């Protein structure tokens, strides 16, 4: 038997009605039967993501310059 799955369009190419239909499934809570415990690796990644970011970069573009500012506790290395 062949799998006759139709190739899906990328989300940004969907019409508003198609987008509504595709995102409707996310309006309901996820049943616990569809979940599983995190693996050790997934748990470590989750804990890293849950914490505040290590570095935030803010870019300001003036008429003559581009400035990238790092968080105050992050010091750039001197050359």
C-alpha positions as CSV (number, residue, x, y, z in Angstrom):
1,X,0.0,0.0,0.0
2,X,1.3,3.4,-0.9
3,X,1.1,6.4,1.4
4,X,-0.8,9.0,-0.5
5,X,-0.2,12.0,1.8
6,X,-0.8,15.3,0.2
7,X,2.1,17.7,0.4
8,X,1.2,20.5,2.8
9,X,1.7,24.1,1.9
10,X,4.0,26.2,4.2
11,X,2.0,28.1,6.8
12,X,2.8,31.5,5.3
13,X,1.2,30.4,2.0
14,X,-2.1,29.3,3.5
15,X,-5.3,31.4,3.1
16,X,-6.7,33.0,6.2
17,X,-9.4,30.3,6.3
18,X,-6.9,27.5,6.0
19,X,-4.8,29.0,8.8
20,X,-7.8,29.2,11.0
21,X,-8.6,25.5,10.3
22,X,-4.9,24.5,11.0
23,X,-4.6,26.4,14.2
24,X,-8.0,25.4,15.7
25,X,-6.5,22.3,17.2
26,X,-4.3,24.4,19.5
27,X,-7.3,26.1,21.1
28,X,-8.0,23.1,23.4
29,X,-5.8,21.9,26.3
30,X,-3.5,18.9,25.4
31,X,-4.8,15.7,27.1
32,X,-2.3,14.1,29.5
33,X,-2.5,10.9,27.5
34,X,-0.7,12.7,24.7
35,X,2.2,13.7,26.9
36,X,5.3,11.9,28.2
37,X,8.0,12.7,30.8
38,X,11.0,14.6,29.6
39,X,14.2,12.6,29.0
40,X,17.3,13.7,31.0
41,X,18.6,15.7,28.0
42,X,15.2,17.3,27.3
43,X,15.0,18.3,31.0
44,X,18.4,19.9,30.9
45,X,17.5,21.8,27.8
46,X,14.1,22.9,29.3
47,X,15.8,24.2,32.5
48,X,18.3,26.2,30.4
49,X,15.5,27.7,28.3
50,X,13.4,28.5,31.4
51,X,16.1,30.6,32.9
52,X,16.7,34.1,31.8
53,X,18.8,34.4,28.6
54,X,22.6,34.6,29.1
55,X,23.1,37.4,26.7
56,X,20.6,39.9,25.3
57,X,21.7,41.9,22.3
58,X,20.1,45.2,21.6
59,X,20.8,46.8,18.2
60,X,20.3,50.5,17.6
61,X,20.8,51.9,14.1
62,X,21.4,55.6,14.0
63,X,22.1,57.6,10.8
64,X,25.8,57.1,11.0
65,X,26.3,54.0,13.3
66,X,25.2,50.6,14.3
67,X,25.6,49.8,18.0
68,X,25.2,46.4,19.6
69,X,24.9,46.5,23.4
70,X,25.3,43.4,25.6
71,X,24.0,43.0,29.1
72,X,26.1,44.8,31.7
73,X,27.3,41.5,33.3
74,X,28.7,40.3,30.0
75,X,32.0,41.9,29.3
76,X,33.5,41.7,25.8
77,X,37.0,40.4,25.5
78,X,39.7,43.0,24.9
79,X,42.0,42.4,22.0
